[in-house]
């Protein structure tokens, strides 16, 4: 909850496998867009694999109800 609702600036989330990082990051991005008035074009989310990036894109699209105007989500 702290990571999702962190009010100011960037946030680095580091946690082990299967701990819910993707859920936290997608919820945070959605929270920023829906409740903090952050434009999707102002958000960049980076991960290590294409699979994880695609999963994040799909989850955010489901949260927002659209596949258009999504933030940049890619790999290093």
mmCIF file of the N, C-alpha and C atoms, coordinates in Angstrom:
data_MODEL
# 
_entry.id   MODEL 
# 
loop_
_atom_site.group_PDB 
_atom_site.id 
_atom_site.type_symbol 
_atom_site.label_atom_id 
_atom_site.label_alt_id 
_atom_site.label_comp_id 
_atom_site.label_asym_id 
_atom_site.label_entity_id 
_atom_site.label_seq_id 
_atom_site.pdbx_PDB_ins_code 
_atom_site.Cartn_x 
_atom_site.Cartn_y 
_atom_site.Cartn_z 
_atom_site.occupancy 
_atom_site.B_iso_or_equiv 
_atom_site.pdbx_formal_charge 
_atom_site.auth_seq_id 
_atom_site.auth_comp_id 
_atom_site.auth_asym_id 
_atom_site.auth_atom_id 
_atom_site.pdbx_PDB_model_num 
ATOM 1   N N  . UNK A 1 1  ? 0.833   -1.198  0.000   1.00 0.00 ? 1  UNK A N  1 
ATOM 2   C CA . UNK A 1 1  ? 0.000   0.000   0.000   1.00 0.00 ? 1  UNK A CA 1 
ATOM 3   C C  . UNK A 1 1  ? 0.873   1.256   0.000   1.00 0.00 ? 1  UNK A C  1 
ATOM 4   N N  . UNK A 1 2  ? 1.973   1.232   0.756   1.00 0.00 ? 2  UNK A N  1 
ATOM 5   C CA . UNK A 1 2  ? 2.864   2.400   0.780   1.00 0.00 ? 2  UNK A CA 1 
ATOM 6   C C  . UNK A 1 2  ? 3.444   2.688   -0.598  1.00 0.00 ? 2  UNK A C  1 
ATOM 7   N N  . UNK A 1 3  ? 3.848   1.653   -1.314  1.00 0.00 ? 3  UNK A N  1 
ATOM 8   C CA . UNK A 1 3  ? 4.421   1.850   -2.638  1.00 0.00 ? 3  UNK A CA 1 
ATOM 9   C C  . UNK A 1 3  ? 3.371   2.346   -3.630  1.00 0.00 ? 3  UNK A C  1 
ATOM 10  N N  . UNK A 1 4  ? 2.161   1.829   -3.536  1.00 0.00 ? 4  UNK A N  1 
ATOM 11  C CA . UNK A 1 4  ? 1.098   2.218   -4.468  1.00 0.00 ? 4  UNK A CA 1 
ATOM 12  C C  . UNK A 1 4  ? 0.698   3.672   -4.259  1.00 0.00 ? 4  UNK A C  1 
ATOM 13  N N  . UNK A 1 5  ? 0.652   4.125   -3.008  1.00 0.00 ? 5  UNK A N  1 
ATOM 14  C CA . UNK A 1 5  ? 0.163   5.463   -2.713  1.00 0.00 ? 5  UNK A CA 1 
ATOM 15  C C  . UNK A 1 5  ? 1.270   6.474   -2.424  1.00 0.00 ? 5  UNK A C  1 
ATOM 16  N N  . UNK A 1 6  ? 2.534   6.095   -2.609  1.00 0.00 ? 6  UNK A N  1 
ATOM 17  C CA . UNK A 1 6  ? 3.665   7.015   -2.403  1.00 0.00 ? 6  UNK A CA 1 
ATOM 18  C C  . UNK A 1 6  ? 3.395   8.306   -3.181  1.00 0.00 ? 6  UNK A C  1 
ATOM 19  N N  . UNK A 1 7  ? 3.352   9.466   -2.490  1.00 0.00 ? 7  UNK A N  1 
ATOM 20  C CA . UNK A 1 7  ? 2.859   10.683  -3.138  1.00 0.00 ? 7  UNK A CA 1 
ATOM 21  C C  . UNK A 1 7  ? 3.861   11.444  -3.994  1.00 0.00 ? 7  UNK A C  1 
ATOM 22  N N  . UNK A 1 8  ? 5.127   11.394  -3.696  1.00 0.00 ? 8  UNK A N  1 
ATOM 23  C CA . UNK A 1 8  ? 6.063   12.307  -4.353  1.00 0.00 ? 8  UNK A CA 1 
ATOM 24  C C  . UNK A 1 8  ? 7.206   11.594  -5.051  1.00 0.00 ? 8  UNK A C  1 
ATOM 25  N N  . UNK A 1 9  ? 7.392   11.893  -6.313  1.00 0.00 ? 9  UNK A N  1 
ATOM 26  C CA . UNK A 1 9  ? 8.567   11.466  -7.037  1.00 0.00 ? 9  UNK A CA 1 
ATOM 27  C C  . UNK A 1 9  ? 8.624   10.007  -7.413  1.00 0.00 ? 9  UNK A C  1 
ATOM 28  N N  . UNK A 1 10 ? 9.785   9.627   -7.898  1.00 0.00 ? 10 UNK A N  1 
ATOM 29  C CA . UNK A 1 10 ? 10.028  8.273   -8.365  1.00 0.00 ? 10 UNK A CA 1 
ATOM 30  C C  . UNK A 1 10 ? 10.068  7.297   -7.204  1.00 0.00 ? 10 UNK A C  1 
ATOM 31  N N  . UNK A 1 11 ? 9.936   6.026   -7.564  1.00 0.00 ? 11 UNK A N  1 
ATOM 32  C CA . UNK A 1 11 ? 9.936   4.982   -6.551  1.00 0.00 ? 11 UNK A CA 1 
ATOM 33  C C  . UNK A 1 11 ? 10.595  3.744   -7.139  1.00 0.00 ? 11 UNK A C  1 
ATOM 34  N N  . UNK A 1 12 ? 11.496  3.146   -6.402  1.00 0.00 ? 12 UNK A N  1 
ATOM 35  C CA . UNK A 1 12 ? 12.149  1.911   -6.805  1.00 0.00 ? 12 UNK A CA 1 
ATOM 36  C C  . UNK A 1 12 ? 11.580  0.783   -5.962  1.00 0.00 ? 12 UNK A C  1 
ATOM 37  N N  . UNK A 1 13 ? 11.082  -0.259  -6.630  1.00 0.00 ? 13 UNK A N  1 
ATOM 38  C CA . UNK A 1 13 ? 10.528  -1.419  -5.930  1.00 0.00 ? 13 UNK A CA 1 
ATOM 39  C C  . UNK A 1 13 ? 11.456  -2.601  -6.181  1.00 0.00 ? 13 UNK A C  1 
ATOM 40  N N  . UNK A 1 14 ? 12.033  -3.140  -5.114  1.00 0.00 ? 14 UNK A N  1 
ATOM 41  C CA . UNK A 1 14 ? 12.904  -4.305  -5.198  1.00 0.00 ? 14 UNK A CA 1 
ATOM 42  C C  . UNK A 1 14 ? 12.349  -5.365  -4.253  1.00 0.00 ? 14 UNK A C  1 
ATOM 43  N N  . UNK A 1 15 ? 12.083  -6.543  -4.789  1.00 0.00 ? 15 UNK A N  1 
ATOM 44  C CA . UNK A 1 15 ? 11.548  -7.636  -3.975  1.00 0.00 ? 15 UNK A CA 1 
ATOM 45  C C  . UNK A 1 15 ? 11.816  -8.951  -4.693  1.00 0.00 ? 15 UNK A C  1 
ATOM 46  N N  . UNK A 1 16 ? 11.692  -10.037 -3.982  1.00 0.00 ? 16 UNK A N  1 
ATOM 47  C CA . UNK A 1 16 ? 11.969  -11.362 -4.535  1.00 0.00 ? 16 UNK A CA 1 
ATOM 48  C C  . UNK A 1 16 ? 10.895  -11.849 -5.488  1.00 0.00 ? 16 UNK A C  1 
ATOM 49  N N  . UNK A 1 17 ? 11.215  -12.952 -6.140  1.00 0.00 ? 17 UNK A N  1 
ATOM 50  C CA . UNK A 1 17 ? 10.286  -13.566 -7.089  1.00 0.00 ? 17 UNK A CA 1 
ATOM 51  C C  . UNK A 1 17 ? 8.994   -13.972 -6.396  1.00 0.00 ? 17 UNK A C  1 
ATOM 52  N N  . UNK A 1 18 ? 7.882   -13.707 -7.059  1.00 0.00 ? 18 UNK A N  1 
ATOM 53  C CA . UNK A 1 18 ? 6.586   -14.118 -6.545  1.00 0.00 ? 18 UNK A CA 1 
ATOM 54  C C  . UNK A 1 18 ? 6.058   -13.290 -5.387  1.00 0.00 ? 18 UNK A C  1 
ATOM 55  N N  . UNK A 1 19 ? 6.659   -12.126 -5.154  1.00 0.00 ? 19 UNK A N  1 
ATOM 56  C CA . UNK A 1 19 ? 6.256   -11.308 -4.008  1.00 0.00 ? 19 UNK A CA 1 
ATOM 57  C C  . UNK A 1 19 ? 5.182   -10.275 -4.343  1.00 0.00 ? 19 UNK A C  1 
ATOM 58  N N  . UNK A 1 20 ? 4.811   -10.159 -5.620  1.00 0.00 ? 20 UNK A N  1 
ATOM 59  C CA . UNK A 1 20 ? 3.758   -9.222  -6.001  1.00 0.00 ? 20 UNK A CA 1 
ATOM 60  C C  . UNK A 1 20 ? 4.248   -7.908  -6.576  1.00 0.00 ? 20 UNK A C  1 
ATOM 61  N N  . UNK A 1 21 ? 5.487   -7.861  -7.053  1.00 0.00 ? 21 UNK A N  1 
ATOM 62  C CA . UNK A 1 21 ? 6.034   -6.622  -7.619  1.00 0.00 ? 21 UNK A CA 1 
ATOM 63  C C  . UNK A 1 21 ? 5.196   -6.110  -8.780  1.00 0.00 ? 21 UNK A C  1 
ATOM 64  N N  . UNK A 1 22 ? 4.831   -6.993  -9.696  1.00 0.00 ? 22 UNK A N  1 
ATOM 65  C CA . UNK A 1 22 ? 4.069   -6.567  -10.864 1.00 0.00 ? 22 UNK A CA 1 
ATOM 66  C C  . UNK A 1 22 ? 2.731   -5.987  -10.441 1.00 0.00 ? 22 UNK A C  1 
ATOM 67  N N  . UNK A 1 23 ? 2.075   -6.598  -9.494  1.00 0.00 ? 23 UNK A N  1 
ATOM 68  C CA . UNK A 1 23 ? 0.793   -6.096  -8.987  1.00 0.00 ? 23 UNK A CA 1 
ATOM 69  C C  . UNK A 1 23 ? 0.960   -4.715  -8.362  1.00 0.00 ? 23 UNK A C  1 
ATOM 70  N N  . UNK A 1 24 ? 2.007   -4.533  -7.580  1.00 0.00 ? 24 UNK A N  1 
ATOM 71  C CA . UNK A 1 24 ? 2.264   -3.243  -6.936  1.00 0.00 ? 24 UNK A CA 1 
ATOM 72  C C  . UNK A 1 24 ? 2.556   -2.164  -7.979  1.00 0.00 ? 24 UNK A C  1 
ATOM 73  N N  . UNK A 1 25 ? 3.401   -2.476  -8.927  1.00 0.00 ? 25 UNK A N  1 
ATOM 74  C CA . UNK A 1 25 ? 3.789   -1.483  -9.926  1.00 0.00 ? 25 UNK A CA 1 
ATOM 75  C C  . UNK A 1 25 ? 2.601   -1.101  -10.805 1.00 0.00 ? 25 UNK A C  1 
ATOM 76  N N  . UNK A 1 26 ? 1.827   -2.088  -11.243 1.00 0.00 ? 26 UNK A N  1 
ATOM 77  C CA . UNK A 1 26 ? 0.666   -1.759  -12.080 1.00 0.00 ? 26 UNK A CA 1 
ATOM 78  C C  . UNK A 1 26 ? -0.378  -0.978  -11.289 1.00 0.00 ? 26 UNK A C  1 
ATOM 79  N N  . UNK A 1 27 ? -0.574  -1.311  -10.024 1.00 0.00 ? 27 UNK A N  1 
ATOM 80  C CA . UNK A 1 27 ? -1.516  -0.555  -9.194  1.00 0.00 ? 27 UNK A CA 1 
ATOM 81  C C  . UNK A 1 27 ? -1.016  0.867   -8.983  1.00 0.00 ? 27 UNK A C  1 
ATOM 82  N N  . UNK A 1 28 ? 0.285   1.027   -8.794  1.00 0.00 ? 28 UNK A N  1 
ATOM 83  C CA . UNK A 1 28 ? 0.844   2.374   -8.615  1.00 0.00 ? 28 UNK A CA 1 
ATOM 84  C C  . UNK A 1 28 ? 0.657   3.214   -9.868  1.00 0.00 ? 28 UNK A C  1 
ATOM 85  N N  . UNK A 1 29 ? 0.969   2.662   -11.014 1.00 0.00 ? 29 UNK A N  1 
ATOM 86  C CA . UNK A 1 29 ? 0.809   3.398   -12.269 1.00 0.00 ? 29 UNK A CA 1 
ATOM 87  C C  . UNK A 1 29 ? -0.646  3.805   -12.463 1.00 0.00 ? 29 UNK A C  1 
ATOM 88  N N  . UNK A 1 30 ? -1.551  2.884   -12.218 1.00 0.00 ? 30 UNK A N  1 
ATOM 89  C CA . UNK A 1 30 ? -2.978  3.183   -12.350 1.00 0.00 ? 30 UNK A CA 1 
ATOM 90  C C  . UNK A 1 30 ? -3.392  4.259   -11.362 1.00 0.00 ? 30 UNK A C  1 
ATOM 91  N N  . UNK A 1 31 ? -2.915  4.171   -10.130 1.00 0.00 ? 31 UNK A N  1 
ATOM 92  C CA . UNK A 1 31 ? -3.221  5.181   -9.112  1.00 0.00 ? 31 UNK A CA 1 
ATOM 93  C C  . UNK A 1 31 ? -2.716  6.560   -9.540  1.00 0.00 ? 31 UNK A C  1 
ATOM 94  N N  . UNK A 1 32 ? -1.505  6.617   -10.083 1.00 0.00 ? 32 UNK A N  1 
ATOM 95  C CA . UNK A 1 32 ? -0.965  7.893   -10.539 1.00 0.00 ? 32 UNK A CA 1 
ATOM 96  C C  . UNK A 1 32 ? -1.843  8.514   -11.623 1.00 0.00 ? 32 UNK A C  1 
ATOM 97  N N  . UNK A 1 33 ? -2.299  7.688   -12.560 1.00 0.00 ? 33 UNK A N  1 
ATOM 98  C CA . UNK A 1 33 ? -3.108  8.187   -13.668 1.00 0.00 ? 33 UNK A CA 1 
ATOM 99  C C  . UNK A 1 33 ? -4.509  8.588   -13.199 1.00 0.00 ? 33 UNK A C  1 
ATOM 100 N N  . UNK A 1 34 ? -5.141  7.732   -12.413 1.00 0.00 ? 34 UNK A N  1 
ATOM 101 C CA . UNK A 1 34 ? -6.537  7.965   -12.036 1.00 0.00 ? 34 UNK A CA 1 
ATOM 102 C C  . UNK A 1 34 ? -6.720  8.943   -10.881 1.00 0.00 ? 34 UNK A C  1 
ATOM 103 N N  . UNK A 1 35 ? -5.768  8.980   -9.942  1.00 0.00 ? 35 UNK A N  1 
ATOM 104 C CA . UNK A 1 35 ? -5.992  9.768   -8.727  1.00 0.00 ? 35 UNK A CA 1 
ATOM 105 C C  . UNK A 1 35 ? -4.981  10.884  -8.476  1.00 0.00 ? 35 UNK A C  1 
ATOM 106 N N  . UNK A 1 36 ? -3.840  10.837  -9.151  1.00 0.00 ? 36 UNK A N  1 
ATOM 107 C CA . UNK A 1 36 ? -2.816  11.858  -8.919  1.00 0.00 ? 36 UNK A CA 1 
ATOM 108 C C  . UNK A 1 36 ? -2.632  12.798  -10.106 1.00 0.00 ? 36 UNK A C  1 
ATOM 109 N N  . UNK A 1 37 ? -3.500  12.667  -11.123 1.00 0.00 ? 37 UNK A N  1 
ATOM 110 C CA . UNK A 1 37 ? -3.476  13.553  -12.299 1.00 0.00 ? 37 UNK A CA 1 
ATOM 111 C C  . UNK A 1 37 ? -2.146  13.534  -13.049 1.00 0.00 ? 37 UNK A C  1 
ATOM 112 N N  . UNK A 1 38 ? -1.522  12.362  -13.116 1.00 0.00 ? 38 UNK A N  1 
ATOM 113 C CA . UNK A 1 38 ? -0.294  12.196  -13.880 1.00 0.00 ? 38 UNK A CA 1 
ATOM 114 C C  . UNK A 1 38 ? -0.675  11.671  -15.257 1.00 0.00 ? 38 UNK A C  1 
ATOM 115 N N  . UNK A 1 39 ? -0.155  12.314  -16.304 1.00 0.00 ? 39 UNK A N  1 
ATOM 116 C CA . UNK A 1 39 ? -0.433  11.862  -17.661 1.00 0.00 ? 39 UNK A CA 1 
ATOM 117 C C  . UNK A 1 39 ? 0.364   10.589  -17.961 1.00 0.00 ? 39 UNK A C  1 
ATOM 118 N N  . UNK A 1 40 ? -0.220  9.635   -18.683 1.00 0.00 ? 40 UNK A N  1 
ATOM 119 C CA . UNK A 1 40 ? 0.507   8.412   -19.034 1.00 0.00 ? 40 UNK A CA 1 
ATOM 120 C C  . UNK A 1 40 ? 1.836   8.690   -19.723 1.00 0.00 ? 40 UNK A C  1 
ATOM 121 N N  . UNK A 1 41 ? 1.904   9.759   -20.510 1.00 0.00 ? 41 UNK A N  1 
ATOM 122 C CA . UNK A 1 41 ? 3.148   10.088  -21.209 1.00 0.00 ? 41 UNK A CA 1 
ATOM 123 C C  . UNK A 1 41 ? 4.262   10.529  -20.266 1.00 0.00 ? 41 UNK A C  1 
ATOM 124 N N  . UNK A 1 42 ? 3.941   10.770  -18.993 1.00 0.00 ? 42 UNK A N  1 
ATOM 125 C CA . UNK A 1 42 ? 4.936   11.162  -18.006 1.00 0.00 ? 42 UNK A CA 1 
ATOM 126 C C  . UNK A 1 42 ? 5.482   9.965   -17.218 1.00 0.00 ? 42 UNK A C  1 
ATOM 127 N N  . UNK A 1 43 ? 5.033   8.760   -17.556 1.00 0.00 ? 43 UNK A N  1 
ATOM 128 C CA . UNK A 1 43 ? 5.404   7.562   -16.804 1.00 0.00 ? 43 UNK A CA 1 
ATOM 129 C C  . UNK A 1 43 ? 6.248   6.642   -17.677 1.00 0.00 ? 43 UNK A C  1 
ATOM 130 N N  . UNK A 1 44 ? 7.346   6.150   -17.111 1.00 0.00 ? 44 UNK A N  1 
ATOM 131 C CA . UNK A 1 44 ? 8.167   5.126   -17.760 1.00 0.00 ? 44 UNK A CA 1 
ATOM 132 C C  . UNK A 1 44 ? 8.363   3.997   -16.753 1.00 0.00 ? 44 UNK A C  1 
ATOM 133 N N  . UNK A 1 45 ? 7.996   2.798   -17.141 1.00 0.00 ? 45 UNK A N  1 
ATOM 134 C CA . UNK A 1 45 ? 8.177   1.619   -16.293 1.00 0.00 ? 45 UNK A CA 1 
ATOM 135 C C  . UNK A 1 45 ? 9.118   0.669   -17.018 1.00 0.00 ? 45 UNK A C  1 
ATOM 136 N N  . UNK A 1 46 ? 10.205  0.290   -16.359 1.00 0.00 ? 46 UNK A N  1 
ATOM 137 C CA . UNK A 1 46 ? 11.195  -0.594  -16.973 1.00 0.00 ? 46 UNK A CA 1 
ATOM 138 C C  . UNK A 1 46 ? 11.289  -1.893  -16.200 1.00 0.00 ? 46 UNK A C  1 
ATOM 139 N N  . UNK A 1 47 ? 11.425  -2.974  -16.953 1.00 0.00 ? 47 UNK A N  1 
ATOM 140 C CA . UNK A 1 47 ? 11.577  -4.293  -16.359 1.00 0.00 ? 47 UNK A CA 1 
ATOM 141 C C  . UNK A 1 47 ? 12.643  -5.041  -17.143 1.00 0.00 ? 47 UNK A C  1 
ATOM 142 N N  . UNK A 1 48 ? 12.926  -6.269  -16.736 1.00 0.00 ? 48 UNK A N  1 
ATOM 143 C CA . UNK A 1 48 ? 14.022  -7.001  -17.360 1.00 0.00 ? 48 UNK A CA 1 
ATOM 144 C C  . UNK A 1 48 ? 13.613  -7.884  -18.533 1.00 0.00 ? 48 UNK A C  1 
ATOM 145 N N  . UNK A 1 49 ? 12.331  -8.250  -18.638 1.00 0.00 ? 49 UNK A N  1 
ATOM 146 C CA . UNK A 1 49 ? 11.928  -9.158  -19.711 1.00 0.00 ? 49 UNK A CA 1 
ATOM 147 C C  . UNK A 1 49 ? 10.735  -8.614  -20.480 1.00 0.00 ? 49 UNK A C  1 
ATOM 148 N N  . UNK A 1 50 ? 10.652  -8.992  -21.752 1.00 0.00 ? 50 UNK A N  1 
ATOM 149 C CA . UNK A 1 50 ? 9.499   -8.612  -22.570 1.00 0.00 ? 50 UNK A CA 1 
ATOM 150 C C  . UNK A 1 50 ? 8.213   -9.210  -22.011 1.00 0.00 ? 50 UNK A C  1 
ATOM 151 N N  . UNK A 1 51 ? 8.304   -10.418 -21.484 1.00 0.00 ? 51 UNK A N  1 
ATOM 152 C CA . UNK A 1 51 ? 7.133   -11.068 -20.906 1.00 0.00 ? 51 UNK A CA 1 
ATOM 153 C C  . UNK A 1 51 ? 6.556   -10.226 -19.762 1.00 0.00 ? 51 UNK A C  1 
ATOM 154 N N  . UNK A 1 52 ? 7.421   -9.758  -18.874 1.00 0.00 ? 52 UNK A N  1 
ATOM 155 C CA . UNK A 1 52 ? 6.968   -8.934  -17.751 1.00 0.00 ? 52 UNK A CA 1 
ATOM 156 C C  . UNK A 1 52 ? 6.411   -7.604  -18.241 1.00 0.00 ? 52 UNK A C  1 
ATOM 157 N N  . UNK A 1 53 ? 7.062   -6.991  -19.218 1.00 0.00 ? 53 UNK A N  1 
ATOM 158 C CA . UNK A 1 53 ? 6.575   -5.715  -19.758 1.00 0.00 ? 53 UNK A CA 1 
ATOM 159 C C  . UNK A 1 53 ? 5.191   -5.885  -20.387 1.00 0.00 ? 53 UNK A C  1 
ATOM 160 N N  . UNK A 1 54 ? 5.008   -6.945  -21.146 1.00 0.00 ? 54 UNK A N  1 
ATOM 161 C CA . UNK A 1 54 ? 3.702   -7.188  -21.770 1.00 0.00 ? 54 UNK A CA 1 
ATOM 162 C C  . UNK A 1 54 ? 2.625   -7.467  -20.727 1.00 0.00 ? 54 UNK A C  1 
ATOM 163 N N  . UNK A 1 55 ? 2.971   -8.193  -19.688 1.00 0.00 ? 55 UNK A N  1 
ATOM 164 C CA . UNK A 1 55 ? 2.023   -8.469  -18.604 1.00 0.00 ? 55 UNK A CA 1 
ATOM 165 C C  . UNK A 1 55 ? 1.606   -7.165  -17.920 1.00 0.00 ? 55 UNK A C  1 
ATOM 166 N N  . UNK A 1 56 ? 2.559   -6.297  -17.677 1.00 0.00 ? 56 UNK A N  1 
ATOM 167 C CA . UNK A 1 56 ? 2.244   -5.011  -17.048 1.00 0.00 ? 56 UNK A CA 1 
ATOM 168 C C  . UNK A 1 56 ? 1.337   -4.170  -17.945 1.00 0.00 ? 56 UNK A C  1 
ATOM 169 N N  . UNK A 1 57 ? 1.630   -4.142  -19.244 1.00 0.00 ? 57 UNK A N  1 
ATOM 170 C CA . UNK A 1 57 ? 0.790   -3.389  -20.178 1.00 0.00 ? 57 UNK A CA 1 
ATOM 171 C C  . UNK A 1 57 ? -0.652  -3.900  -20.152 1.00 0.00 ? 57 UNK A C  1 
ATOM 172 N N  . UNK A 1 58 ? -0.804  -5.207  -20.178 1.00 0.00 ? 58 UNK A N  1 
ATOM 173 C CA . UNK A 1 58 ? -2.147  -5.796  -20.172 1.00 0.00 ? 58 UNK A CA 1 
ATOM 174 C C  . UNK A 1 58 ? -2.894  -5.483  -18.879 1.00 0.00 ? 58 UNK A C  1 
ATOM 175 N N  . UNK A 1 59 ? -2.214  -5.596  -17.758 1.00 0.00 ? 59 UNK A N  1 
ATOM 176 C CA . UNK A 1 59 ? -2.864  -5.314  -16.472 1.00 0.00 ? 59 UNK A CA 1 
ATOM 177 C C  . UNK A 1 59 ? -3.290  -3.856  -16.372 1.00 0.00 ? 59 UNK A C  1 
ATOM 178 N N  . UNK A 1 60 ? -2.420  -2.950  -16.801 1.00 0.00 ? 60 UNK A N  1 
ATOM 179 C CA . UNK A 1 60 ? -2.758  -1.521  -16.745 1.00 0.00 ? 60 UNK A CA 1 
ATOM 180 C C  . UNK A 1 60 ? -3.917  -1.219  -17.683 1.00 0.00 ? 60 UNK A C  1 
ATOM 181 N N  . UNK A 1 61 ? -3.913  -1.806  -18.858 1.00 0.00 ? 61 UNK A N  1 
ATOM 182 C CA . UNK A 1 61 ? -5.019  -1.609  -19.803 1.00 0.00 ? 61 UNK A CA 1 
ATOM 183 C C  . UNK A 1 61 ? -6.332  -2.098  -19.196 1.00 0.00 ? 61 UNK A C  1 
ATOM 184 N N  . UNK A 1 62 ? -6.305  -3.228  -18.492 1.00 0.00 ? 62 UNK A N  1 
ATOM 185 C CA . UNK A 1 62 ? -7.523  -3.731  -17.832 1.00 0.00 ? 62 UNK A CA 1 
ATOM 186 C C  . UNK A 1 62 ? -7.985  -2.786  -16.729 1.00 0.00 ? 62 UNK A C  1 
ATOM 187 N N  . UNK A 1 63 ? -7.044  -2.293  -15.924 1.00 0.00 ? 63 UNK A N  1 
ATOM 188 C CA . UNK A 1 63 ? -7.378  -1.334  -14.862 1.00 0.00 ? 63 UNK A CA 1 
ATOM 189 C C  . UNK A 1 63 ? -8.034  -0.084  -15.448 1.00 0.00 ? 63 UNK A C  1 
ATOM 190 N N  . UNK A 1 64 ? -7.439  0.440   -16.528 1.00 0.00 ? 64 UNK A N  1 
ATOM 191 C CA . UNK A 1 64 ? -7.912  1.694   -17.114 1.00 0.00 ? 64 UNK A CA 1 
ATOM 192 C C  . UNK A 1 64 ? -9.089  1.506   -18.060 1.00 0.00 ? 64 UNK A C  1 
ATOM 193 N N  . UNK A 1 65 ? -9.304  0.280   -18.518 1.00 0.00 ? 65 UNK A N  1 
ATOM 194 C CA . UNK A 1 65 ? -10.398 0.006   -19.432 1.00 0.00 ? 65 UNK A CA 1 
ATOM 195 C C  . UNK A 1 65 ? -10.108 0.418   -20.864 1.00 0.00 ? 65 UNK A C  1 
ATOM 196 N N  . UNK A 1 66 ? -8.835  0.587   -21.212 1.00 0.00 ? 66 UNK A N  1 
ATOM 197 C CA . UNK A 1 66 ? -8.468  0.979   -22.570 1.00 0.00 ? 66 UNK A CA 1 
ATOM 198 C C  . UNK A 1 66 ? -7.056  0.493   -22.897 1.00 0.00 ? 66 UNK A C  1 
ATOM 199 N N  . UNK A 1 67 ? -6.806  0.250   -24.170 1.00 0.00 ? 67 UNK A N  1 
ATOM 200 C CA . UNK A 1 67 ? -5.465  -0.114  -24.627 1.00 0.00 ? 67 UNK A CA 1 
ATOM 201 C C  . UNK A 1 67 ? -4.778  1.072   -25.308 1.00 0.00 ? 67 UNK A C  1 
ATOM 202 N N  . UNK A 1 68 ? -5.417  2.233   -25.277 1.00 0.00 ? 68 UNK A N  1 
ATOM 203 C CA . UNK A 1 68 ? -4.828  3.422   -25.887 1.00 0.00 ? 68 UNK A CA 1 
ATOM 204 C C  . UNK A 1 68 ? -4.319  4.360   -24.804 1.00 0.00 ? 68 UNK A C  1 
ATOM 205 N N  . UNK A 1 69 ? -3.358  5.177   -25.163 1.00 0.00 ? 69 UNK A N  1 
ATOM 206 C CA . UNK A 1 69 ? -2.799  6.182   -24.261 1.00 0.00 ? 69 UNK A CA 1 
ATOM 207 C C  . UNK A 1 69 ? -2.225  5.555   -22.994 1.00 0.00 ? 69 UNK A C  1 
ATOM 208 N N  . UNK A 1 70 ? -1.454  4.489   -23.157 1.00 0.00 ? 70 UNK A N  1 
ATOM 209 C CA . UNK A 1 70 ? -0.803  3.831   -22.017 1.00 0.00 ? 70 UNK A CA 1 
ATOM 210 C C  . UNK A 1 70 ? 0.580   4.435   -21.808 1.00 0.00 ? 70 UNK A C  1 
ATOM 211 N N  . UNK A 1 71 ? 1.104   4.346   -20.597 1.00 0.00 ? 71 UNK A N  1 
ATOM 212 C CA . UNK A 1 71 ? 2.476   4.817   -20.358 1.00 0.00 ? 71 UNK A CA 1 
ATOM 213 C C  . UNK A 1 71 ? 3.488   3.927   -21.072 1.00 0.00 ? 71 UNK A C  1 
ATOM 214 N N  . UNK A 1 72 ? 4.736   4.413   -21.168 1.00 0.00 ? 72 UNK A N  1 
ATOM 215 C CA . UNK A 1 72 ? 5.786   3.588   -21.746 1.00 0.00 ? 72 UNK A CA 1 
ATOM 216 C C  . UNK A 1 72 ? 6.135   2.494   -20.753 1.00 0.00 ? 72 UNK A C  1 
ATOM 217 N N  . UNK A 1 73 ? 6.085   1.268   -21.229 1.00 0.00 ? 73 UNK A N  1 
ATOM 218 C CA . UNK A 1 73 ? 6.489   0.122   -20.423 1.00 0.00 ? 73 UNK A CA 1 
ATOM 219 C C  . UNK A 1 73 ? 7.376   -0.731  -21.306 1.00 0.00 ? 73 UNK A C  1 
ATOM 220 N N  . UNK A 1 74 ? 8.624   -0.883  -20.918 1.00 0.00 ? 74 UNK A N  1 
ATOM 221 C CA . UNK A 1 74 ? 9.560   -1.628  -21.739 1.00 0.00 ? 74 UNK A CA 1 
ATOM 222 C C  . UNK A 1 74 ? 10.643  -2.288  -20.906 1.00 0.00 ? 74 UNK A C  1 
ATOM 223 N N  . UNK A 1 75 ? 11.709  -2.696  -21.610 1.00 0.00 ? 75 UNK A N  1 
ATOM 224 C CA . UNK A 1 75 ? 12.796  -3.415  -20.956 1.00 0.00 ? 75 UNK A CA 1 
ATOM 225 C C  . UNK A 1 75 ? 14.074  -2.578  -20.984 1.00 0.00 ? 75 UNK A C  1 
ATOM 226 N N  . UNK A 1 76 ? 15.024  -2.954  -20.113 1.00 0.00 ? 76 UNK A N  1 
ATOM 227 C CA . UNK A 1 76 ? 16.330  -2.312  -20.079 1.00 0.00 ? 76 UNK A CA 1 
ATOM 228 C C  . UNK A 1 76 ? 17.087  -2.623  -21.343 1.00 0.00 ? 76 UNK A C  1 
# 
